Amino acid sequence: MNGVNGTGNANEAIRLLQEMQRMAADARGSTDTQKSAQPGFGDAMRTAVEQVNTLQLDAAAKTDAFTRGADIPLTEVMVATQKGRVAFEATKQVRNHLVEAYRDIFNMPV
C-alpha cells in the first residue's frame, strides 16, 4: 500500500505542528511555547494530529493483518486506508492555510 506508513506520516504531522507552534510563538513576540491554563489552538491541533495518527496506525495495522492472511475484509482495509489519507490531507491543508495567513499578516505594512 502506497503512503500508509504510520510513523512517517505521524512524524511529518508532528513536524508541521512544531513549525506552527514556533510561528505562533513568533507572532506573540515570545519564545515560550508552554501550555497556558486554558486549552488553546495548539491543544486543538495536537488533538487533531493525534487523531490523524490513530487513523493512520489503524490503517497500517489492518493492512498488515490483511497481508498476513488474517480474516479481515479488503473493504475494511481500504476504508481505513482512505480515512487515514483524507484525515492527513485535511490536516495538511489546514496547516497550509494557517501558514499562508500568518505570512500575509506578517508581511502587512505597519
C-alpha positions in Angstrom: 0.0 0.0 0.0 1.5 3.3 -1.0 1.6 6.1 1.5 0.3 4.3 4.6 3.3 4.5 6.9 2.1 5.4 10.4 5.4 6.6 11.6 6.4 8.6 8.5 3.1 10.5 8.3 3.0 10.9 12.0 6.5 12.3 12.1 5.6 14.7 9.3 2.4 15.8 11.1 4.4 16.3 14.3 7.0 18.4 12.4 4.2 20.5 10.9 2.7 21.0 14.3 6.0 22.1 15.8 6.6 24.5 13.0 3.2 26.0 13.6 3.9 26.4 17.3 7.1 28.2 16.5 5.3 30.5 14.2 2.6 31.2 16.8 5.3 32.0 19.4 7.0 34.4 16.9 3.6 36.1 16.3 3.1 36.6 20.1 6.6 38.0 20.3 7.8 35.3 22.7 9.7 32.1 22.5 7.6 30.5 25.3 5.6 27.6 23.9 4.4 26.3 27.2 0.7 25.4 27.6 -1.5 28.0 29.1 -4.1 27.3 31.8 -6.9 27.3 29.1 -6.7 24.9 26.2 -5.8 26.8 23.1 -5.3 26.4 19.4 -2.2 24.4 19.9 -4.0 21.9 22.0 -6.7 21.6 19.4 -4.1 21.0 16.7 -2.3 18.5 18.8 -5.5 16.6 19.4 -6.3 16.6 15.7 -2.8 15.4 14.8 -3.1 12.6 17.4 -6.5 11.6 15.9 -4.9 11.5 12.4 -2.1 9.4 13.7 -4.5 7.0 15.3 -6.4 6.6 12.0 -3.2 6.0 10.1 -1.9 3.5 12.6 -5.2 1.7 12.4 -5.0 1.6 8.6 -1.4 0.3 8.8 -2.4 -2.4 11.3 -5.3 -3.5 9.1 -3.2 -3.6 6.1 -0.5 -5.7 7.8 -3.2 -8.1 9.1 -4.7 -8.4 5.7 -1.3 -9.1 4.0 -0.6 -11.8 6.7 -3.9 -13.5 5.8 -6.0 -12.6 8.8 -9.7 -12.7 8.4 -10.3 -9.1 7.6 -12.3 -7.9 4.6 -10.5 -5.9 1.9 -13.2 -3.3 2.0 -12.4 -2.6 5.7 -8.7 -2.2 4.9 -9.4 0.2 2.0 -11.9 2.3 4.0 -9.4 2.6 6.9 -6.6 3.5 4.5 -8.7 6.2 2.9 -9.8 7.6 6.2 -6.1 8.0 7.2 -5.2 9.6 3.9 -8.2 12.0 3.9 -7.6 13.0 7.5 -3.9 13.7 6.9 -4.6 15.7 3.7 -7.2 17.8 5.5 -4.8 18.4 8.4 -2.1 19.4 6.0 -4.4 21.8 4.1 -5.4 23.5 7.4 -1.7 23.9 8.2 -1.0 25.3 4.7 -3.8 27.9 5.1 -2.7 28.9 8.5 0.9 29.3 7.4 -0.3 31.4 4.4 -2.5 33.6 6.7 0.4 34.0 9.1 2.7 35.1 6.2 0.1 37.5 4.9 -0.2 39.1 8.4 3.5 39.1 9.0 4.1 40.9 5.6 1.5 43.6 6.2 2.9 47.1 6.4 2.6 48.7 9.8 
